[in-house]
Amino acid sequence: MSQKKARGGGGSAAAAGDDSEDLSRPPPLQAILLADSFTLKFRPITLERPKVLLPLVNMPMIEYTLTWLETAGVDEVFVFCCSHAHQVKEYLEKAGWTGKAAAGSMAVSAVESHDAISAGDALRFMYDRSVIHGDFVLISGDTISNMSLKDALQEHKDRRKKDPLAVMTMIIKHSKPDNLTNQTRLGNDEIVMAINPETKELLCYEDRVDSSRSYAAIDKDILASNPSLLLHNDMEDCYIDICSSDVLSLFTDNFDYQHLRRHFVKGLLVDDIMGYKIYTHEIHSSYAARIDNFRSYDTVSKDIIQRWTYPMVPDVLSFDNCLETKLHRQGIYKASDVILSHSAQIGANSVVGSATNIGDQCRVINSVIGEGCKIGKNVLINGSYIWDNVIIEDGCKVSHSVICDGAHLRAGAVVEPGSIVSFKVEVGKNVTVPAHSKVSLLPQPSNEDSDEELEYADTNSGVTDSPTLSSTRSNSDQVTAPSEEEDSGTSDESGTCGVVGYIWTSGDSGIQEEWRQSIAPIPKEKLEELRHAGFAGDDDGSEGEWNNPTVPGDNESLGTVEETFQRALNGVSEENLILEINSLRMGYSLQHEDCAGAVFYSVMKSALAAAQSTNEALGKWKDLLRNYAKTVDEEVEMLLKFEEMCQETTKEFSPLFSKILPFLYDKEIVSEDAVLRWAEEKEHADESDKVFVKQSEAFIQWLKEAEEEDEEEE
């Protein structure tokens, strides 16, 4: 290790001094980084490249993880790799992580195995190597964080002194799942955790709750033995664990432990004989998230661009001696050598990598473009991720998709939302790649029947050779290169014929479920379907409040606006908050009035959560509200959302409606015209919909009289 190289080797007195210093020095903090995800969620891409080396805002995922570990004070990291092990090892050497010898630097070692098919196997292998000598950090190479480990590590050590059975501390953070989809913003299913509020001990962990039911099952013994507990469905598992060395031996003693959570954590929680305990540490202002699927890939990318992960941001991190990336206004990052046409438009929250050329009349919106790309004229790229050395010819459209290294989209090609175009795939002229398609030069494996198996290309962990494509087959199988007629531009035929590669078929769940973990926004028809299913109630005919939407508008994107506002309460400037909400509005194609309602809802909910005066909250955020209430329509939308809140989700405000309405008027958040129009729209409504109009009757009458006086004076 580097510390040993920094020590001198003088005489016996010096040696004795070193020995006494070693006794007082705390043991080095070690980490095990799993460079395999042991799932299939990123196929077909991961057949050719390991997930941890996939670019995340133009930087390999593992670079973020290693950089964080180093800044967090970790002394030694063991990178466990199995699938594509040689690629991971080459990267670590090229990037300068392995072989570091400077005093105080983090030592990184690659540990290779070709027999592991699960995280459990990986940890058993590490136990056999006998390289972990104390507490260690367990993390996967697809985790992004900027948190400090100091407090969590100290809590873990203090518990261990009092109770040797406290073997793990899990890092968690607040993340409210959408009540329509029962998923977090990262595309993960909601987790139900039971936690002792005093000790923070984890008592129950369920990550696959049946969303068709409005309840979760908790063992009665847990309730009997714990006088109080907190039951959460609003916590996100960050997959950062501080473990004692006992954890490795537990995996060795139990070969049934394969999955870290479903087997190990749940196994320990129900094991009454051994008595091992798991605790939680909740972070608040820091960032931590794991990229588990394509939706979380998209979400975390946006968080990086919008600087929630600082200092893990494009203009601070550098990779492979690339040219400096500079931050410009509206969250636009560009390398210094980008060639950008004067008529091209780069929208807010976008990144353009080095040596990329963007042609005339192009529009890039909420997207990341890698290095060495050639973008032709009149190209539209919206909410997408274009990796390195991609060629996109004139007139192409790419929406909410991933285009991998070396891909080539010929003129007029269209890639519809949710699609994955893998390495070196060629899409012919005027060809449309249908929504949620996966296209690869590699055929789909016939034995792909589980999402908990290893992402493994072959026994050599290398890149599988591309097959020779020589015949045209059905759209769900192999398709070939464009014919000479198509290549010359004389053919107008569209469809998937004209793609060099294989169109992969969906799994057992079919394309109907692709929206759950897709980069593309959830389709409106799917939200409508979920809404109806939620209000249909359970089998007994009762309405399930569990499935009722908590955000007026019943839209996942509006829920994201609320979550963005909640994070902004930690001190983000109002200017940056407006910038992020505007990017969400463009990314989800929201109307301005939709944002107005969602922002108003968020402000009012924040007042309720903080036991704060509504007038104080509205006064603090009045400029933000005015920014989204510039027209009468937007002001009316705020009032309608306020009405819905009082009737459905936050009934505490119901008796205050008639007092808050004049305050909104006094602070010029809503105008006289908006209040009167809102009241007029209610004239022919049912009596149940006139409750708040009647409650505010005196104020509305006063406005009408004032309006009449103004007209008479004129």
Salt bridges, closest charged atoms under 4 A:
GLU21 OE2 - ARG25 NH2 2.47
ASP22 OD1 - ARG7 NH2 3.44
ASP22 OD1 - ARG25 NH1 2.95
GLU70 OE2 - LYS100 NZ 3.81
GLU112 OE1 - LYS89 NZ 2.81
GLU112 OE2 - HIS114 NE2 2.77
ASP121 OD1 - ARG124 NH2 2.99
ASP135 OD1 - HIS156 NE2 3.51
ASP142 OD2 - LYS51 NZ 2.70
ASP142 OD1 - ARG290 NE 3.25
GLU155 OE1 - ARG159 NH2 3.44
GLU155 OE1 - HIS281 ND1 3.05
ASP163 OD2 - LYS277 NZ 2.97
GLU206 OE1 - LYS266 NZ 3.26
ASP207 OD2 - ARG262 NE 3.35
ASP234 OD2 - HIS174 NE2 3.45
ASP234 OD1 - HIS232 ND1 3.05
ASP237 OD2 - ARG261 NE 2.51
ASP241 OD1 - ARG261 NH2 2.87
ASP246 OD2 - ARG160 NH1 3.53
GLU282 OE2 - HIS284 ND1 3.76
ASP292 OD2 - LYS41 NZ 2.58
ASP298 OD1 - LYS302 NZ 2.63
ASP303 OD1 - ARG185 NH2 2.92
ASP303 OD1 - ARG567 NH1 3.55
ASP315 OD1 - ARG307 NH1 2.88
ASP320 OD2 - LYS94 NZ 3.69
GLU393 OE2 - HIS408 NE2 2.76
GLU393 OE2 - ARG410 NH1 3.64
ASP405 OD2 - ARG49 NH2 2.68
GLU426 OE2 - ARG410 NE 2.69
GLU448 OE2 - ARG43 NH1 3.50
GLU452 OE2 - ARG208 NH2 3.62
GLU452 OE2 - ARG262 NH1 2.75
ASP487 OD1 - ARG410 NH1 3.61
GLU513 OE1 - ARG516 NE 2.94
GLU528 OE1 - ARG531 NH1 2.12
GLU528 OE2 - HIS532 NE2 2.99
GLU529 OE2 - LYS526 NZ 3.31
ASP539 OD2 - ARG213 NH2 2.99
ASP554 OD2 - ARG531 NE 2.80
GLU556 OE2 - ARG295 NH1 3.88
GLU563 OE2 - ARG185 NE 2.99
GLU580 OE2 - ARG567 NH2 3.10
ASP623 OD1 - ARG626 NH1 3.20
ASP633 OD1 - ARG677 NH1 2.52
GLU634 OE2 - HIS592 ND1 3.44
GLU637 OE2 - LYS641 NZ 2.30
GLU643 OE1 - LYS682 NZ 2.92
GLU687 OE2 - LYS690 NZ 3.72
GLU687 OE1 - LYS694 NZ 2.58
